[in-house]
Amino acid sequence: MRSTVALVVLALVPVGLGAQSATVKSESKIEVKEGKDVTLTGCIEPHPDAAGATRFQLTNVADKKGERHSYLLVGETDDLKDHVGHLVEIKGKAADDGDGKVEVKTKTKVDRENAPDTKAESTSELEGGLPGVPLLGVKHVKMLRPTCS
């Protein structure tokens, strides 16, 4: 699996400007560029984002001290929906607490009625992932048990 994923956030937003309207479509891709190669065991759970798109997280990941953590999963996550509720082992790159680099690419298109359409692209690079959100760039998933308990 690659460590790039399209985290698609499609927002169909009508914008009222008199008789004009517009539709905004935005797509973001998150890639863990530099991080620690890890193999983690935990449970796959859905994690809806603010726009209502379903992402996935790996929960109940125990560290060396026995503390439990969760990771937001990025990369090729299309087949993760088949593993919701399963105990899995995931190999990938982790970016957390100042370790690793994460690249976020966003493409936005605004379709306007009775006006020219516009497109915009932006790329940001973050050190250590998103603040307070450990990321795991998924490379390989192996189901260990069909349940988490």
Residue pairs with C-beta under 8 A, 6 or more apart in sequence:
1 75
1 76
1 92
1 138
1 139
1 140
1 141
2 75
2 76
2 139
3 31
3 32
3 74
3 75
3 76
3 92
3 93
3 137
3 138
3 139
4 29
4 30
4 31
4 74
4 75
4 76
4 137
5 29
5 30
5 31
5 74
5 75
5 76
5 77
5 138
6 27
6 28
6 29
7 27
7 28
7 29
7 30
7 49
7 53
7 55
7 74
8 27
8 28
8 53
9 26
9 27
9 28
9 49
9 51
9 53
10 25
10 26
10 27
10 51
10 53
11 24
11 25
11 26
11 51
12 23
12 24
12 25
13 22
13 23
13 24
14 21
14 22
14 23
15 21
15 22
15 24
19 114
20 112
20 113
20 114
20 115
21 112
21 113
22 110
22 111
22 112
22 113
22 115
23 110
23 111
24 108
24 109
24 110
24 111
25 108
25 109
25 111
26 106
26 107
26 108
26 109
27 106
27 107
27 108
28 104
28 105
28 106
28 107
29 104
29 105
29 106
30 74
30 102
30 103
30 104
30 135
31 74
31 75
31 102
31 103
31 105
31 137
32 74
32 75
32 92
32 93
32 94
32 95
32 100
32 101
32 102
32 129
32 135
32 136
32 137
33 100
33 101
33 102
33 103
33 125
34 93
34 95
34 100
34 101
35 93
35 94
35 95
35 96
35 99
35 100
35 101
35 102
35 129
35 135
35 137
36 93
36 94
36 99
36 100
37 91
37 92
37 93
38 91
38 92
38 93
38 94
38 136
39 89
39 90
39 91
40 58
40 61
40 71
40 89
40 90
40 92
40 94
40 136
41 61
41 62
41 87
41 88
41 89
41 90
41 144
42 58
42 59
42 60
42 61
42 70
42 71
42 87
42 88
42 90
43 58
43 59
43 60
43 85
43 86
43 87
43 88
43 148
44 56
44 57
44 58
44 59
44 73
44 80
44 83
44 84
44 85
44 86
44 88
45 56
45 57
45 59
45 84
45 85
46 54
46 55
46 56
46 57
46 81
46 84
47 54
47 55
47 56
47 57
47 72
48 54
48 55
49 55
54 81
55 72
55 73
55 77
56 72
56 73
56 77
56 80
56 81
56 84
57 70
57 71
57 72
57 73
58 70
58 71
58 73
58 88
58 90
58 136
59 68
59 70
60 68
60 70
60 148
61 68
61 69
61 70
61 71
62 68
62 69
63 69
69 134
70 134
71 94
71 96
71 134
71 135
71 136
72 130
72 133
72 134
72 135
72 136
73 80
73 90
73 135
73 136
73 138
74 135
74 136
74 137
74 138
75 92
75 136
75 137
75 138
75 139
76 138
77 138
79 141
80 138
80 141
83 141
83 143
85 146
85 147
85 148
86 143
86 144
86 145
86 146
86 147
86 148
87 143
87 144
87 145
87 147
87 148
88 141
88 142
88 143
88 144
89 141
89 142
89 144
90 136
90 138
90 139
90 140
90 141
90 142
91 139
91 140
92 136
92 137
92 138
92 139
92 140
93 100
93 136
93 137
93 139
94 100
94 134
94 135
94 136
94 137
95 101
95 102
95 128
95 129
95 134
95 135
95 137
96 128
96 129
96 134
96 135
97 128
97 129
97 134
98 127
98 128
99 128
100 127
100 128
100 129
100 135
101 125
101 126
101 127
101 128
102 125
102 126
102 128
102 129
102 130
102 135
103 123
103 124
103 125
103 126
104 123
104 124
104 125
104 126
105 121
105 122
105 123
106 121
106 122
106 123
107 119
107 120
107 121
108 119
108 120
108 121
109 117
109 118
109 119
109 120
110 117
110 118
110 119
111 117
112 118
129 135
